[in-house]
């Protein structure tokens, strides 16, 4: 039986309505499912925040660092041996570089000779003091002898004066000849000259005694209160010898710490100079992490709080146990070489970051070594002590 046009139109309308209802039911079903997923996600996030998130702060702006050691020559010399290469691990005290000892050996020999000369000079000063003591005693005897000669000359002069007076008194009576009177006068004058000569000898002997006393005092100023080992000249020579020995010991350059050799800049035959770094040693077993946290994350962070560190090098398979060792004294921008300025007034707020140092356990670093500059993710437990 054929359908009428009216029946056909009614059937098409029912089909369209059914399709529209089906689509509406499908949309409603997906919306309900989406709402359920969002609700579950919100519940999960809320549980995570209540149980974990509110007590933890994290950042992936964190990198491995270490206090590196710059190896710098302390003497200038030519390189005779280089015993390490870049990436090589060395122990503290290992010989890194050896320098030519020729110049330093000559300086050491000169310092030893100077010390020997200083000791000999001190002994000479002591011997000179003994000699000056003897000279001073001899000057005293010379003064005594000169004074005795002065006394004798004075007595002779007094006698000659008396003889002259007697003859002059008898000259008018004719009892004394003119020749005898002249001889007496010459004898008196000669006696007076002898007295003057004796006085000059006494003065000279006294001056010589004073000079000897001055020499002795100067010598005693050098030797009194000191011995051969405490003499200033010997001490100076000892210091120079110690400096020469120190320079000689510095010809062998050793590793100051355990670590990996990095940036080796020295070659065989090169002449190194003072204060010019030749390599760097990175102590990978003493590495730490500098994590840059947003300023809003730091309100609850305290030194000593536990932290978890993940490193991109090992992925999520290795988690380091660390703790907060320190919090930076300023933001990264404030510590820049050229800090940001806002003199124009067109200020836009930018969230600042503050470096937080995370100390790592040495035994974990030994099991899973790190390298400087590696990217890490740090999570601090704010509920920990």
Secondary structure, DSSP 8 states (H G I E B T S, - for coil): ----HHHHHHHHHHHHHHHHHHHHHHHHHHHHHHHHHHHHHHHHHHHHHHHTGGGEEEEEEEEEE---EEEE-SS-EEEEEE---TT-EE-TT-EEEEE--HHHHHHHHHHHHHHHHHHHHHHHHHHHHHHHHHHHHHHHHHHHHHHHHHHHHHHHHHHHHHHHHHHHHHTTTTSS-HHHHHHHHHHHHHHHHHHHHHHHHHHHHHHHHHHHHHHHHHHHHHHTT--TTT-HHHHHHHHHHHHHHHHHHTTEEE-SSSEEEES----TT-EE-TT-EEEEEE-GGG-EEEEEEEGGG-TT--TT-EEEEEETTTEEEEEEEEEEEEEEEEETTTTSSS----SS--------EEEEEEEE-HHHHHHS---TT-EEEEEEETT--
